[in-house]
């Protein structure tokens, strides 16, 4: 299952799905352009959609939610509502929905944690040219339901690498055979579950097929507002620049200040032997080598795994653990080494231990 944001230019491609929830197209047009639209896909097909709008003063509203009739009762609607709640964190306090007074829809929203707060009398009579029927009865009033948006998420900086979206050779190497879609859905699903709207993501190379349309489509599937790219050997910088939807596109970067943030990360697609302020405890983050954890459980999704490499190269097991044992703050953020998911600043710093651990290992102060 994959949920992605639909660009404005492509929203009308889901015309039929939208009309399942709102039968009058001119009514759909009143909110479609100003809202964010999300589509849930599984096995290559669009199963459900949701349109979310910002109503101001901390209020978000689900203006349209529909599930394809052949895909109903599989939890897709609830999954999109849960996704919408997570997208609202950091900017909305309440999530609202307006729906017909129907035994099919009102109980569904109540099961999803919404509470009725009012109704708009004769809403469907006054606003729709044709009668609308649901569960054998004509809709008249609109029921308004709301629920609080869960709080407690602070914006977080994440890192990942070596997604290789659409790469048949890597999908096969990772044990997916010829099923590239399953490979892509797994990786994009892990991004969707880990990231929230106010987070920041750095992708350290080997992102996806180097076509502008692929680069742009990938951006719509990443839920956070800020996405930065470090170019890898399978990437084309010009395609990312032409797409124009990524915050930065670089070959090398560094983030964080040790005195202010408690860390400094040097970022490159390739691992470095030495890096800026390594002597003072800076971390070197990279991808490229497709290392894997020393334990087997992270590969349980696969029928087969790549051969082990003991001394380096693609498929080497336990690389990050070895770096930790040697008190070397170099870390492979690639998906193969991290359960297919991005890793956060706190994940990496916790993995290596505190500055005292590093200082004791090297006999040097960390400034």
C-alpha positions as CSV (number, residue, x, y, z in Angstrom):
1,X,0.0,0.0,0.0
2,X,1.3,3.4,-1.0
3,X,-0.1,6.9,-0.4
4,X,1.1,9.8,-2.4
5,X,0.2,13.5,-2.9
6,X,-1.3,14.3,-6.3
7,X,0.0,17.4,-8.2
8,X,-2.6,20.0,-9.1
9,X,-2.3,19.2,-12.8
10,X,-3.2,15.6,-12.2
11,X,-6.1,15.8,-9.8
12,X,-8.8,15.6,-12.5
13,X,-7.4,12.3,-13.6
14,X,-9.3,10.9,-10.5
15,X,-12.6,12.4,-11.6
16,X,-14.5,9.2,-11.2
17,X,-13.2,8.6,-7.7
18,X,-14.0,12.1,-6.6
19,X,-17.6,11.9,-7.8
20,X,-18.2,8.8,-5.7
21,X,-18.0,11.1,-2.6
22,X,-19.4,14.3,-4.1
23,X,-21.8,13.8,-7.1
24,X,-21.8,17.3,-8.4
25,X,-18.6,18.3,-10.2
26,X,-18.9,22.1,-9.8
27,X,-19.1,21.5,-6.0
28,X,-15.8,19.4,-6.2
29,X,-14.2,22.3,-8.1
30,X,-14.9,24.7,-5.2
31,X,-12.3,22.9,-3.0
32,X,-10.2,20.7,-5.3
33,X,-7.8,23.4,-6.3
34,X,-7.1,24.7,-2.8
35,X,-6.8,21.3,-1.1
36,X,-4.1,18.7,-1.0
37,X,-5.2,15.5,-2.6
38,X,-3.8,12.1,-1.6
39,X,-4.4,8.8,-3.4
40,X,-3.9,5.3,-2.0
41,X,-2.6,2.8,-4.4
42,X,-2.1,-1.0,-4.1
43,X,-1.0,-3.5,-6.7
44,X,-0.7,-0.7,-9.2
45,X,-4.3,0.6,-8.9
46,X,-5.8,3.6,-7.3
47,X,-8.0,2.3,-4.5
48,X,-9.1,5.5,-2.6
49,X,-8.6,9.2,-2.5
50,X,-8.8,12.1,0.1
51,X,-8.8,15.9,-0.3
52,X,-7.6,17.9,2.7
53,X,-8.0,21.6,3.1
54,X,-6.6,24.2,5.5
55,X,-9.6,26.2,6.8
56,X,-7.4,28.5,9.0
57,X,-7.3,29.0,12.8
58,X,-5.9,25.5,13.3
59,X,-8.8,23.7,11.5
60,X,-8.3,21.2,8.7
61,X,-11.1,19.6,6.8
62,X,-11.6,16.4,4.8
63,X,-13.6,17.7,1.9
64,X,-13.7,14.4,-0.1
65,X,-13.0,10.8,0.8
66,X,-13.9,8.0,-1.5
67,X,-13.0,4.3,-1.9
68,X,-13.5,2.4,-5.1
69,X,-16.5,0.1,-4.7
70,X,-14.6,-3.0,-5.6
71,X,-12.0,-2.1,-2.9
72,X,-14.3,-1.3,0.0
73,X,-14.2,-2.9,3.5
74,X,-10.4,-3.4,3.3
75,X,-9.5,-0.5,5.6
76,X,-8.4,1.9,2.8
77,X,-10.7,4.8,4.0
78,X,-9.5,4.5,7.6
79,X,-5.9,4.4,6.4
80,X,-6.3,7.6,4.5
81,X,-8.0,9.3,7.5
82,X,-5.1,8.2,9.7
83,X,-2.7,9.6,7.1
84,X,-4.5,12.9,7.0
85,X,-4.3,13.2,10.8
86,X,-0.5,12.7,10.6
87,X,-0.2,15.3,7.8
88,X,-2.1,17.8,10.0
89,X,0.3,17.5,12.9
90,X,2.2,20.8,13.5
91,X,-0.3,23.1,11.8
92,X,-3.8,22.0,12.7
93,X,-5.5,21.3,16.1
94,X,-8.8,19.9,14.8
95,X,-9.8,17.8,11.8
96,X,-13.4,18.3,10.5
97,X,-15.6,16.4,8.0
98,X,-19.0,17.1,6.6
99,X,-21.0,14.2,5.3
100,X,-24.6,13.2,4.6
101,X,-26.8,12.0,7.4
102,X,-26.4,8.4,6.3
103,X,-26.1,5.1,8.2
104,X,-23.2,4.3,5.8
105,X,-20.9,7.3,6.5
106,X,-21.7,8.8,9.9
107,X,-20.9,5.5,11.9
108,X,-17.7,5.1,9.9
109,X,-16.4,8.5,11.0
110,X,-17.4,7.8,14.5
111,X,-15.5,4.6,14.5
112,X,-12.5,6.6,13.4
113,X,-12.7,8.8,16.4
114,X,-14.9,11.7,15.1
115,X,-17.7,13.2,17.2
116,X,-20.8,14.9,15.9
117,X,-20.8,18.7,16.7
118,X,-23.7,19.9,14.6
119,X,-25.5,19.8,11.3
120,X,-26.3,22.0,8.3
121,X,-30.1,21.8,7.7
122,X,-31.1,21.1,4.1
123,X,-27.5,21.4,2.9
124,X,-28.0,18.8,0.1
125,X,-31.3,20.4,-0.9
126,X,-29.9,23.9,-1.1
127,X,-26.5,23.2,-2.7
128,X,-27.1,20.4,-5.2
129,X,-29.1,20.6,-8.4
130,X,-30.2,16.9,-8.3
131,X,-31.4,14.8,-5.4
132,X,-28.7,12.6,-3.8
133,X,-29.7,9.2,-2.4
134,X,-27.7,7.0,-0.1
135,X,-28.8,3.8,1.6
136,X,-32.2,4.2,-0.1
137,X,-33.0,7.6,1.4
138,X,-32.6,11.1,0.0
139,X,-29.9,13.1,1.7
140,X,-31.0,16.4,3.2
141,X,-28.9,17.6,6.2
142,X,-25.1,17.6,6.4
143,X,-23.6,16.2,9.6
144,X,-20.5,17.9,10.9
145,X,-18.0,15.8,12.8
146,X,-14.6,16.7,14.3
147,X,-11.8,15.2,16.2
148,X,-8.6,16.5,17.7
149,X,-5.3,16.1,15.8
150,X,-2.8,14.2,18.0
151,X,0.1,16.4,19.0
152,X,3.6,15.6,20.3
153,X,5.6,15.4,17.1
154,X,8.6,17.8,16.8
155,X,10.0,18.4,13.3
156,X,12.8,15.9,12.7
157,X,15.7,15.7,10.3
158,X,15.9,12.3,8.5
159,X,18.4,10.7,6.1
160,X,18.2,7.8,3.6
161,X,20.0,6.6,0.5
162,X,20.0,4.1,-2.3
163,X,16.2,3.9,-2.9
164,X,16.7,2.9,-6.5
165,X,13.0,3.4,-7.3
166,X,12.2,1.7,-10.6
167,X,15.6,0.0,-10.8
168,X,15.0,-3.6,-12.0
169,X,18.5,-4.8,-11.3
170,X,18.5,-3.6,-7.7
171,X,15.0,-4.9,-7.1
172,X,16.2,-8.3,-8.3
173,X,19.4,-8.1,-6.1
174,X,17.2,-7.3,-3.1
175,X,15.2,-10.4,-3.6
176,X,12.1,-9.1,-5.4
177,X,12.7,-10.9,-8.7
178,X,11.0,-9.1,-11.5
179,X,8.4,-7.4,-9.2
180,X,9.7,-3.9,-9.3
181,X,6.4,-2.5,-8.2
182,X,6.5,-4.5,-4.9
183,X,10.0,-3.2,-4.3
184,X,9.0,0.4,-4.9
185,X,5.8,0.1,-2.8
186,X,7.8,-1.2,0.2
187,X,10.3,1.6,0.1
188,X,7.8,4.4,-0.5
189,X,5.6,2.9,2.2
190,X,8.4,3.1,4.7
191,X,9.0,6.8,3.9
192,X,5.3,7.5,4.3
193,X,5.0,5.8,7.7
194,X,8.2,7.4,9.1
195,X,7.9,11.0,7.8
196,X,5.5,13.8,8.7
197,X,4.7,17.1,7.1
198,X,7.1,19.3,9.1
199,X,10.0,16.9,8.9
200,X,13.1,17.3,6.7
201,X,14.5,14.5,4.5
202,X,18.0,14.2,3.0
203,X,18.4,11.5,0.3
204,X,22.1,10.7,-0.2
205,X,22.1,9.5,-3.7
206,X,20.9,6.8,-6.1
207,X,17.3,8.0,-5.8
208,X,15.3,6.8,-8.8
209,X,15.3,6.4,-12.6
210,X,16.9,9.6,-13.9
211,X,13.9,10.9,-15.9
212,X,12.3,14.2,-15.0
213,X,8.9,12.7,-14.8
214,X,10.2,10.0,-12.3
215,X,12.0,12.6,-10.3
216,X,8.8,14.7,-10.0
217,X,6.5,11.8,-9.3
218,X,8.8,10.6,-6.5
219,X,8.6,14.0,-4.8
220,X,4.7,13.8,-4.7
221,X,5.0,10.5,-2.7
222,X,7.3,12.0,0.0
223,X,5.0,13.6,2.7
224,X,7.4,16.1,4.3
225,X,7.8,19.7,3.2
226,X,11.5,19.8,2.8
227,X,13.4,17.3,0.7
228,X,17.1,17.6,-0.2
229,X,19.1,15.5,-2.6
230,X,22.8,14.6,-2.7
231,X,23.7,13.3,-6.1
232,X,24.8,9.7,-6.5
233,X,26.4,7.8,-9.3
234,X,23.0,6.7,-10.7
235,X,21.5,10.2,-10.5
236,X,21.4,13.1,-13.0
237,X,21.7,16.4,-11.3
238,X,20.2,18.2,-14.2
239,X,17.0,16.2,-13.9
240,X,16.5,17.1,-10.3
241,X,17.3,20.8,-11.0
242,X,14.9,20.8,-14.0
243,X,12.1,19.2,-11.8
244,X,12.4,22.2,-9.5
245,X,10.6,20.5,-6.6
246,X,13.5,19.7,-4.2
247,X,14.9,22.2,-1.7
248,X,18.6,21.6,-2.5
249,X,20.4,19.5,-5.0
250,X,24.1,19.1,-4.2
251,X,27.1,16.7,-4.5
252,X,28.2,17.3,-0.9
253,X,26.7,19.1,2.1
254,X,26.9,19.4,5.9
255,X,24.2,20.1,8.4
256,X,24.2,20.9,12.1
257,X,26.6,22.7,14.3
258,X,28.2,20.9,17.2
259,X,28.1,23.8,19.7
260,X,24.5,24.7,18.8
261,X,22.9,21.4,17.8
262,X,25.2,18.9,19.5
263,X,26.2,17.4,16.1
264,X,27.7,18.0,12.7
265,X,26.9,15.7,9.8
266,X,29.0,15.7,6.7
267,X,26.9,14.3,3.8
268,X,28.1,12.5,0.6
269,X,26.8,9.7,-1.5
270,X,30.2,8.0,-1.1
271,X,32.0,7.1,2.2
272,X,35.0,9.2,3.0
273,X,38.2,8.2,4.7
274,X,38.4,11.6,6.4
275,X,36.0,14.5,6.5
276,X,35.5,18.0,7.8
277,X,35.9,18.2,11.6
278,X,36.2,14.4,12.0
279,X,38.9,15.1,14.6
280,X,36.3,17.0,16.6
281,X,33.6,14.3,16.5
282,X,31.6,15.2,13.3
283,X,29.7,12.3,11.7
284,X,30.1,11.2,8.1
285,X,26.8,10.0,6.5
286,X,26.8,8.2,3.1
287,X,25.2,5.5,1.0
288,X,26.5,3.7,-2.1
289,X,27.8,0.5,-0.5
290,X,24.5,-1.2,0.2
291,X,25.7,-2.6,3.5
292,X,23.3,-4.7,5.6
293,X,22.9,-5.2,9.3
294,X,24.7,-8.1,11.0
295,X,21.3,-9.6,12.0
296,X,19.0,-11.4,9.6
297,X,15.6,-10.2,10.6
298,X,15.7,-7.1,8.5
299,X,15.6,-9.3,5.4
300,X,12.6,-11.3,6.4
301,X,10.6,-9.7,3.5
302,X,12.7,-11.5,1.0
303,X,12.8,-15.0,-0.5
304,X,16.6,-14.6,-1.0
305,X,19.4,-12.3,0.1
306,X,22.5,-11.1,-1.6
307,X,25.8,-12.9,-0.8
308,X,27.7,-11.7,2.2
309,X,30.9,-9.7,1.8
310,X,33.4,-9.9,4.7
311,X,35.8,-7.1,3.8
312,X,33.7,-4.4,2.0
313,X,31.8,-3.9,-1.2
314,X,28.1,-4.3,-2.0
315,X,26.2,-6.5,0.4
316,X,28.7,-6.3,3.3
317,X,27.1,-7.2,6.6
318,X,27.6,-5.4,9.8
319,X,29.3,-2.3,8.4
320,X,27.6,0.2,10.7
321,X,28.2,-2.0,13.7
322,X,31.9,-2.2,12.8
323,X,32.2,1.5,12.5
324,X,30.7,1.8,16.0
325,X,33.1,-0.8,17.4
326,X,36.0,1.2,16.0
327,X,34.7,4.5,17.3
328,X,34.5,5.8,13.8
329,X,31.5,8.1,13.2
330,X,30.8,7.0,9.7
331,X,27.3,5.6,9.0
332,X,25.6,4.1,5.9
333,X,22.1,5.6,5.9
334,X,21.1,3.4,2.9
335,X,17.8,1.5,3.0
336,X,19.6,-1.9,3.0
337,X,21.3,-1.1,6.3
338,X,18.3,0.4,8.0
339,X,15.2,-1.8,7.6
340,X,14.2,0.0,4.4
341,X,13.4,3.2,6.4
342,X,15.0,6.6,6.8
343,X,17.0,7.2,10.0
344,X,16.7,10.3,12.2
345,X,19.4,12.5,13.8
346,X,18.5,10.9,17.2
347,X,18.7,7.4,15.7
348,X,22.3,8.0,14.5
349,X,23.5,9.7,17.6
350,X,22.0,7.1,19.9
351,X,23.5,4.3,17.8
352,X,27.1,5.7,18.3
353,X,26.6,6.8,21.9
354,X,27.4,10.2,23.5
355,X,30.3,12.4,23.0
356,X,31.9,11.0,26.2
357,X,32.1,7.6,24.5
358,X,33.8,9.0,21.5
359,X,36.1,11.2,23.5
360,X,37.2,8.3,25.7
361,X,37.9,6.1,22.6
362,X,40.1,8.8,21.0
363,X,41.5,10.5,24.0
364,X,40.4,13.8,22.5
365,X,38.1,16.6,23.6
366,X,34.8,17.1,21.7
367,X,34.3,20.9,21.2
